[in-house]
Amino acid sequence: MKPRLHTLRIAAAALAALSLSGCAGLVLPSTDTMAKLPVVRFGEQAPTHKDYVLLLPANTPLPIDASVQGSLLAQGAKTQMTVTLKKNLYIYKRWVSFDDKTWTPGQDVIDGKFLITIPGEKTGADPGVMQAEFNLKSGQ
């Protein structure tokens, strides 16, 4: 086998393996496996090199950093906002739960929208907008 062809085959095999490993989060682990995962409340230290369930508790201040930066700007800006959730939200990879028992793909229960406009886009004098909106899909 020619060295170049061998290298291409190794690269193709590695790419296939990496793409399959990305699929691991598509299947929810068994109930027993999920029950054994540690639950880390927001603000607690997550275990190093170990899977865990993240709990974002209801009515708990959750900080969100927002910034505008880049080489086009003479001056950027950064601010921190705080949001709270109406109910507990458990997160494991792409899965979410409201009770740590019934798990659903996140995109099936939560809808997200992002809006970004530049200053002056509507009236010539209006401020730019960076907005994120998260809603529960109907039935949640």
Helices and strands as residue ranges (DSSP letters): H 3-22, G 23-26, H 31-36, E 39-41, E 53-56, E 62-68, E 77-83, E 89-92, E 95-97, E 104-105, H 106-109, E 110-117, E 129-136
